[in-house]
Amino acid sequence: MTLATVLTPEIAKSAGVAYVHYLSFMLCFAALVVERRLIRPDPDRRTATVMVVTDVIYGMAALALLVSGIFRVLYFGQGSEFYTTNPLFWWKVGLYLSVGGLSLYPTITYVLWAIPLRKGELPKVSEALASRLAWILNIELVGFALIPLMATLMARGVGLPAA
């Protein structure tokens, strides 16, 4: 068998969508780790700028994760029925949406940091705000860490109705 006969256009598309899905998940997780490691009261200009840029990367990766996930369910996965009849799938979707909802607070905070940064000033970040953001990021990281666990269980048929 040659690579050309094994790698059909359909397989290439399916693998490409899966790759985007996995890569975007890793980028989301990495961005959250970076944000968590950098969060502190009264950050310097470089740190505050990196936080803003990292959150933009997180947002784009989260959108790619969502779109590629939808494509996998509808066109390139095991068929939409496999996913939609599995309660673990809905827990996974709910967890993703919960993490996304939680991320709104840090994102709005970082967007507000961009205003003083553009003026050459530093954002005002109190100890309480830094602590609150750290807790939110911790919860997001735990939530994101549970998503692949649910995916691996789903791939093995856990949660599917008995045949």
Rosetta constraint file for C-alpha pairs under 8 A:
AtomPair CA 1 CA 5 HARMONIC 6.54 0.50
AtomPair CA 1 CA 6 HARMONIC 7.00 0.50
AtomPair CA 2 CA 6 HARMONIC 6.49 0.50
AtomPair CA 3 CA 7 HARMONIC 5.78 0.50
AtomPair CA 4 CA 8 HARMONIC 6.91 0.50
AtomPair CA 7 CA 11 HARMONIC 5.92 0.50
AtomPair CA 7 CA 12 HARMONIC 6.09 0.50
AtomPair CA 8 CA 12 HARMONIC 6.12 0.50
AtomPair CA 9 CA 13 HARMONIC 6.13 0.50
AtomPair CA 10 CA 14 HARMONIC 6.15 0.50
AtomPair CA 11 CA 15 HARMONIC 5.93 0.50
AtomPair CA 12 CA 16 HARMONIC 5.92 0.50
AtomPair CA 13 CA 17 HARMONIC 6.18 0.50
AtomPair CA 13 CA 76 HARMONIC 7.89 0.50
AtomPair CA 14 CA 18 HARMONIC 6.21 0.50
AtomPair CA 14 CA 72 HARMONIC 7.71 0.50
AtomPair CA 14 CA 76 HARMONIC 5.14 0.50
AtomPair CA 14 CA 77 HARMONIC 7.63 0.50
AtomPair CA 15 CA 19 HARMONIC 5.97 0.50
AtomPair CA 16 CA 20 HARMONIC 6.19 0.50
AtomPair CA 17 CA 21 HARMONIC 6.15 0.50
AtomPair CA 17 CA 68 HARMONIC 5.85 0.50
AtomPair CA 17 CA 71 HARMONIC 7.32 0.50
AtomPair CA 17 CA 72 HARMONIC 6.92 0.50
AtomPair CA 17 CA 76 HARMONIC 7.54 0.50
AtomPair CA 18 CA 22 HARMONIC 6.21 0.50
AtomPair CA 18 CA 68 HARMONIC 7.22 0.50
AtomPair CA 18 CA 72 HARMONIC 7.10 0.50
AtomPair CA 19 CA 23 HARMONIC 5.92 0.50
AtomPair CA 20 CA 24 HARMONIC 5.83 0.50
AtomPair CA 20 CA 64 HARMONIC 7.25 0.50
AtomPair CA 20 CA 65 HARMONIC 7.34 0.50
AtomPair CA 20 CA 68 HARMONIC 6.58 0.50
AtomPair CA 21 CA 25 HARMONIC 6.24 0.50
AtomPair CA 21 CA 64 HARMONIC 7.04 0.50
AtomPair CA 21 CA 65 HARMONIC 5.15 0.50
AtomPair CA 21 CA 68 HARMONIC 5.29 0.50
AtomPair CA 21 CA 69 HARMONIC 6.36 0.50
AtomPair CA 22 CA 26 HARMONIC 6.31 0.50
AtomPair CA 22 CA 65 HARMONIC 7.75 0.50
AtomPair CA 23 CA 27 HARMONIC 6.17 0.50
AtomPair CA 24 CA 28 HARMONIC 6.11 0.50
AtomPair CA 24 CA 61 HARMONIC 4.80 0.50
AtomPair CA 24 CA 62 HARMONIC 6.68 0.50
AtomPair CA 24 CA 64 HARMONIC 6.07 0.50
AtomPair CA 24 CA 65 HARMONIC 5.27 0.50
AtomPair CA 25 CA 29 HARMONIC 6.25 0.50
AtomPair CA 25 CA 61 HARMONIC 7.04 0.50
AtomPair CA 25 CA 62 HARMONIC 7.25 0.50
AtomPair CA 25 CA 65 HARMONIC 6.10 0.50
AtomPair CA 26 CA 30 HARMONIC 5.99 0.50
AtomPair CA 27 CA 31 HARMONIC 5.97 0.50
AtomPair CA 27 CA 57 HARMONIC 7.69 0.50
AtomPair CA 27 CA 58 HARMONIC 6.78 0.50
AtomPair CA 27 CA 61 HARMONIC 6.10 0.50
AtomPair CA 28 CA 32 HARMONIC 6.29 0.50
AtomPair CA 28 CA 57 HARMONIC 7.71 0.50
AtomPair CA 28 CA 58 HARMONIC 4.98 0.50
AtomPair CA 28 CA 59 HARMONIC 7.79 0.50
AtomPair CA 28 CA 61 HARMONIC 5.68 0.50
AtomPair CA 28 CA 62 HARMONIC 6.13 0.50
AtomPair CA 29 CA 33 HARMONIC 6.26 0.50
AtomPair CA 29 CA 141 HARMONIC 6.92 0.50
AtomPair CA 29 CA 144 HARMONIC 6.86 0.50
AtomPair CA 30 CA 34 HARMONIC 6.20 0.50
AtomPair CA 31 CA 35 HARMONIC 6.13 0.50
AtomPair CA 31 CA 54 HARMONIC 5.74 0.50
AtomPair CA 31 CA 55 HARMONIC 6.84 0.50
AtomPair CA 31 CA 57 HARMONIC 7.02 0.50
AtomPair CA 31 CA 58 HARMONIC 5.51 0.50
AtomPair CA 32 CA 36 HARMONIC 6.04 0.50
AtomPair CA 32 CA 58 HARMONIC 7.29 0.50
AtomPair CA 32 CA 137 HARMONIC 6.57 0.50
AtomPair CA 32 CA 140 HARMONIC 7.63 0.50
AtomPair CA 32 CA 141 HARMONIC 6.66 0.50
AtomPair CA 33 CA 37 HARMONIC 6.11 0.50
AtomPair CA 33 CA 141 HARMONIC 7.46 0.50
AtomPair CA 34 CA 38 HARMONIC 6.14 0.50
AtomPair CA 34 CA 51 HARMONIC 7.90 0.50
AtomPair CA 34 CA 54 HARMONIC 7.43 0.50
AtomPair CA 35 CA 39 HARMONIC 5.99 0.50
AtomPair CA 35 CA 51 HARMONIC 5.93 0.50
AtomPair CA 35 CA 54 HARMONIC 6.99 0.50
AtomPair CA 35 CA 55 HARMONIC 7.60 0.50
AtomPair CA 35 CA 137 HARMONIC 7.57 0.50
AtomPair CA 36 CA 134 HARMONIC 5.95 0.50
AtomPair CA 36 CA 137 HARMONIC 5.95 0.50
AtomPair CA 36 CA 138 HARMONIC 7.30 0.50
AtomPair CA 38 CA 47 HARMONIC 6.75 0.50
AtomPair CA 38 CA 51 HARMONIC 7.25 0.50
AtomPair CA 39 CA 43 HARMONIC 7.59 0.50
AtomPair CA 39 CA 51 HARMONIC 7.89 0.50
AtomPair CA 39 CA 130 HARMONIC 6.09 0.50
AtomPair CA 39 CA 133 HARMONIC 7.39 0.50
AtomPair CA 39 CA 134 HARMONIC 6.62 0.50
AtomPair CA 40 CA 125 HARMONIC 7.59 0.50
AtomPair CA 40 CA 127 HARMONIC 7.37 0.50
AtomPair CA 40 CA 130 HARMONIC 5.26 0.50
AtomPair CA 40 CA 131 HARMONIC 7.78 0.50
AtomPair CA 41 CA 124 HARMONIC 7.94 0.50
AtomPair CA 41 CA 125 HARMONIC 4.90 0.50
AtomPair CA 41 CA 126 HARMONIC 5.21 0.50
AtomPair CA 41 CA 127 HARMONIC 5.09 0.50
AtomPair CA 41 CA 129 HARMONIC 7.51 0.50
AtomPair CA 41 CA 130 HARMONIC 5.42 0.50
AtomPair CA 42 CA 122 HARMONIC 7.60 0.50
AtomPair CA 42 CA 123 HARMONIC 6.87 0.50
AtomPair CA 42 CA 124 HARMONIC 5.84 0.50
AtomPair CA 42 CA 125 HARMONIC 4.73 0.50
AtomPair CA 42 CA 126 HARMONIC 6.62 0.50
AtomPair CA 43 CA 47 HARMONIC 5.80 0.50
AtomPair CA 43 CA 48 HARMONIC 5.74 0.50
AtomPair CA 43 CA 122 HARMONIC 7.52 0.50
AtomPair CA 43 CA 123 HARMONIC 7.57 0.50
AtomPair CA 43 CA 125 HARMONIC 7.25 0.50
AtomPair CA 44 CA 48 HARMONIC 6.16 0.50
AtomPair CA 44 CA 122 HARMONIC 6.87 0.50
AtomPair CA 45 CA 49 HARMONIC 6.05 0.50
AtomPair CA 45 CA 117 HARMONIC 7.25 0.50
AtomPair CA 45 CA 121 HARMONIC 7.93 0.50
AtomPair CA 45 CA 122 HARMONIC 6.07 0.50
AtomPair CA 46 CA 50 HARMONIC 6.11 0.50
AtomPair CA 47 CA 51 HARMONIC 6.13 0.50
AtomPair CA 48 CA 52 HARMONIC 6.36 0.50
AtomPair CA 48 CA 113 HARMONIC 7.34 0.50
AtomPair CA 48 CA 122 HARMONIC 7.74 0.50
AtomPair CA 48 CA 123 HARMONIC 7.58 0.50
AtomPair CA 49 CA 53 HARMONIC 6.22 0.50
AtomPair CA 49 CA 114 HARMONIC 7.72 0.50
AtomPair CA 49 CA 117 HARMONIC 7.52 0.50
AtomPair CA 50 CA 54 HARMONIC 5.82 0.50
AtomPair CA 51 CA 55 HARMONIC 6.13 0.50
AtomPair CA 51 CA 110 HARMONIC 7.06 0.50
AtomPair CA 52 CA 56 HARMONIC 6.44 0.50
AtomPair CA 52 CA 110 HARMONIC 5.37 0.50
AtomPair CA 52 CA 111 HARMONIC 6.90 0.50
AtomPair CA 52 CA 113 HARMONIC 7.56 0.50
AtomPair CA 52 CA 114 HARMONIC 7.16 0.50
AtomPair CA 53 CA 57 HARMONIC 6.36 0.50
AtomPair CA 54 CA 58 HARMONIC 6.12 0.50
AtomPair CA 55 CA 59 HARMONIC 6.11 0.50
AtomPair CA 55 CA 107 HARMONIC 6.54 0.50
AtomPair CA 55 CA 110 HARMONIC 7.55 0.50
AtomPair CA 56 CA 60 HARMONIC 6.27 0.50
AtomPair CA 57 CA 61 HARMONIC 6.03 0.50
AtomPair CA 58 CA 62 HARMONIC 5.97 0.50
AtomPair CA 59 CA 63 HARMONIC 6.21 0.50
AtomPair CA 60 CA 64 HARMONIC 6.23 0.50
AtomPair CA 61 CA 65 HARMONIC 6.00 0.50
AtomPair CA 62 CA 66 HARMONIC 6.19 0.50
AtomPair CA 63 CA 67 HARMONIC 6.17 0.50
AtomPair CA 64 CA 68 HARMONIC 5.87 0.50
AtomPair CA 65 CA 69 HARMONIC 5.89 0.50
AtomPair CA 66 CA 70 HARMONIC 6.21 0.50
AtomPair CA 67 CA 71 HARMONIC 6.25 0.50
AtomPair CA 68 CA 72 HARMONIC 6.08 0.50
AtomPair CA 69 CA 73 HARMONIC 6.24 0.50
AtomPair CA 70 CA 74 HARMONIC 6.10 0.50
AtomPair CA 71 CA 75 HARMONIC 5.46 0.50
AtomPair CA 71 CA 76 HARMONIC 6.35 0.50
AtomPair CA 71 CA 77 HARMONIC 7.99 0.50
AtomPair CA 72 CA 76 HARMONIC 4.44 0.50
AtomPair CA 72 CA 77 HARMONIC 4.62 0.50
AtomPair CA 73 CA 77 HARMONIC 5.35 0.50
AtomPair CA 73 CA 78 HARMONIC 7.22 0.50
AtomPair CA 73 CA 79 HARMONIC 6.23 0.50
AtomPair CA 73 CA 80 HARMONIC 5.10 0.50
AtomPair CA 73 CA 83 HARMONIC 6.85 0.50
AtomPair CA 74 CA 79 HARMONIC 6.53 0.50
AtomPair CA 74 CA 80 HARMONIC 5.47 0.50
AtomPair CA 75 CA 79 HARMONIC 7.09 0.50
AtomPair CA 75 CA 80 HARMONIC 7.97 0.50
AtomPair CA 78 CA 82 HARMONIC 6.12 0.50
AtomPair CA 78 CA 83 HARMONIC 7.72 0.50
AtomPair CA 79 CA 83 HARMONIC 7.13 0.50
AtomPair CA 80 CA 84 HARMONIC 5.99 0.50
AtomPair CA 81 CA 85 HARMONIC 5.79 0.50
AtomPair CA 82 CA 86 HARMONIC 6.75 0.50
AtomPair CA 82 CA 160 HARMONIC 7.68 0.50
AtomPair CA 83 CA 89 HARMONIC 5.79 0.50
AtomPair CA 84 CA 89 HARMONIC 6.68 0.50
AtomPair CA 84 CA 90 HARMONIC 7.34 0.50
AtomPair CA 85 CA 89 HARMONIC 7.99 0.50
AtomPair CA 85 CA 160 HARMONIC 6.64 0.50
AtomPair CA 85 CA 161 HARMONIC 7.46 0.50
AtomPair CA 86 CA 90 HARMONIC 7.05 0.50
AtomPair CA 86 CA 154 HARMONIC 7.59 0.50
AtomPair CA 86 CA 159 HARMONIC 5.32 0.50
AtomPair CA 86 CA 160 HARMONIC 5.02 0.50
AtomPair CA 86 CA 161 HARMONIC 7.33 0.50
AtomPair CA 87 CA 91 HARMONIC 6.29 0.50
AtomPair CA 87 CA 159 HARMONIC 6.02 0.50
AtomPair CA 87 CA 160 HARMONIC 7.59 0.50
AtomPair CA 88 CA 92 HARMONIC 6.02 0.50
AtomPair CA 88 CA 150 HARMONIC 6.32 0.50
AtomPair CA 88 CA 154 HARMONIC 6.56 0.50
AtomPair CA 88 CA 158 HARMONIC 7.79 0.50
AtomPair CA 88 CA 159 HARMONIC 5.97 0.50
AtomPair CA 89 CA 93 HARMONIC 6.16 0.50
AtomPair CA 89 CA 150 HARMONIC 7.48 0.50
AtomPair CA 89 CA 151 HARMONIC 7.59 0.50
AtomPair CA 89 CA 154 HARMONIC 7.09 0.50
AtomPair CA 90 CA 94 HARMONIC 5.91 0.50
AtomPair CA 91 CA 95 HARMONIC 5.99 0.50
AtomPair CA 92 CA 96 HARMONIC 6.16 0.50
AtomPair CA 92 CA 147 HARMONIC 5.75 0.50
AtomPair CA 92 CA 150 HARMONIC 6.30 0.50
AtomPair CA 92 CA 151 HARMONIC 7.52 0.50
AtomPair CA 93 CA 97 HARMONIC 6.16 0.50
AtomPair CA 94 CA 98 HARMONIC 5.97 0.50
AtomPair CA 95 CA 99 HARMONIC 6.10 0.50
AtomPair CA 95 CA 143 HARMONIC 6.40 0.50
AtomPair CA 95 CA 144 HARMONIC 7.81 0.50
AtomPair CA 95 CA 147 HARMONIC 7.18 0.50
AtomPair CA 96 CA 100 HARMONIC 6.09 0.50
AtomPair CA 96 CA 143 HARMONIC 7.55 0.50
AtomPair CA 96 CA 144 HARMONIC 7.24 0.50
AtomPair CA 96 CA 147 HARMONIC 7.37 0.50
AtomPair CA 97 CA 101 HARMONIC 5.99 0.50
AtomPair CA 98 CA 102 HARMONIC 6.12 0.50
AtomPair CA 99 CA 103 HARMONIC 6.13 0.50
AtomPair CA 99 CA 139 HARMONIC 7.90 0.50
AtomPair CA 99 CA 140 HARMONIC 5.30 0.50
AtomPair CA 99 CA 143 HARMONIC 6.39 0.50
AtomPair CA 99 CA 144 HARMONIC 7.26 0.50
AtomPair CA 100 CA 104 HARMONIC 6.80 0.50
AtomPair CA 102 CA 106 HARMONIC 7.85 0.50
AtomPair CA 102 CA 136 HARMONIC 6.84 0.50
AtomPair CA 102 CA 140 HARMONIC 7.11 0.50
AtomPair CA 103 CA 107 HARMONIC 6.09 0.50
AtomPair CA 103 CA 136 HARMONIC 7.63 0.50
AtomPair CA 103 CA 137 HARMONIC 7.82 0.50
AtomPair CA 103 CA 140 HARMONIC 7.44 0.50
AtomPair CA 104 CA 108 HARMONIC 5.98 0.50
AtomPair CA 105 CA 109 HARMONIC 6.15 0.50
AtomPair CA 106 CA 110 HARMONIC 6.11 0.50
AtomPair CA 106 CA 133 HARMONIC 6.30 0.50
AtomPair CA 106 CA 136 HARMONIC 7.88 0.50
AtomPair CA 107 CA 111 HARMONIC 6.12 0.50
AtomPair CA 108 CA 112 HARMONIC 6.21 0.50
AtomPair CA 109 CA 113 HARMONIC 6.41 0.50
AtomPair CA 110 CA 114 HARMONIC 6.59 0.50
AtomPair CA 111 CA 115 HARMONIC 7.36 0.50
AtomPair CA 112 CA 116 HARMONIC 7.76 0.50
AtomPair CA 113 CA 117 HARMONIC 6.28 0.50
AtomPair CA 113 CA 122 HARMONIC 7.66 0.50
AtomPair CA 113 CA 123 HARMONIC 5.23 0.50
AtomPair CA 114 CA 118 HARMONIC 6.02 0.50
AtomPair CA 115 CA 119 HARMONIC 6.73 0.50
AtomPair CA 116 CA 120 HARMONIC 6.36 0.50
AtomPair CA 116 CA 121 HARMONIC 4.83 0.50
AtomPair CA 116 CA 122 HARMONIC 5.83 0.50
AtomPair CA 116 CA 123 HARMONIC 5.86 0.50
AtomPair CA 117 CA 121 HARMONIC 5.12 0.50
AtomPair CA 117 CA 122 HARMONIC 5.71 0.50
AtomPair CA 117 CA 123 HARMONIC 6.90 0.50
AtomPair CA 125 CA 129 HARMONIC 6.06 0.50
AtomPair CA 125 CA 130 HARMONIC 6.41 0.50
AtomPair CA 126 CA 130 HARMONIC 6.21 0.50
AtomPair CA 127 CA 131 HARMONIC 6.05 0.50
AtomPair CA 128 CA 132 HARMONIC 6.10 0.50
AtomPair CA 129 CA 133 HARMONIC 6.11 0.50
AtomPair CA 130 CA 134 HARMONIC 6.08 0.50
AtomPair CA 131 CA 135 HARMONIC 6.26 0.50
AtomPair CA 132 CA 136 HARMONIC 6.29 0.50
AtomPair CA 133 CA 137 HARMONIC 6.08 0.50
AtomPair CA 134 CA 138 HARMONIC 6.10 0.50
AtomPair CA 135 CA 139 HARMONIC 6.29 0.50
AtomPair CA 136 CA 140 HARMONIC 6.18 0.50
AtomPair CA 137 CA 141 HARMONIC 6.09 0.50
AtomPair CA 138 CA 142 HARMONIC 6.33 0.50
AtomPair CA 139 CA 143 HARMONIC 6.13 0.50
AtomPair CA 140 CA 144 HARMONIC 6.00 0.50
AtomPair CA 141 CA 145 HARMONIC 6.02 0.50
AtomPair CA 142 CA 146 HARMONIC 6.39 0.50
AtomPair CA 143 CA 147 HARMONIC 6.68 0.50
AtomPair CA 144 CA 148 HARMONIC 7.67 0.50
AtomPair CA 145 CA 149 HARMONIC 7.35 0.50
AtomPair CA 146 CA 150 HARMONIC 6.43 0.50
AtomPair CA 147 CA 151 HARMONIC 6.29 0.50
AtomPair CA 148 CA 152 HARMONIC 6.04 0.50
AtomPair CA 149 CA 153 HARMONIC 6.28 0.50
AtomPair CA 150 CA 154 HARMONIC 6.06 0.50
AtomPair CA 151 CA 155 HARMONIC 6.11 0.50
AtomPair CA 152 CA 156 HARMONIC 6.52 0.50
AtomPair CA 153 CA 157 HARMONIC 6.63 0.50
AtomPair CA 153 CA 158 HARMONIC 5.37 0.50
AtomPair CA 154 CA 158 HARMONIC 5.19 0.50
AtomPair CA 154 CA 159 HARMONIC 6.73 0.50
AtomPair CA 154 CA 160 HARMONIC 7.89 0.50
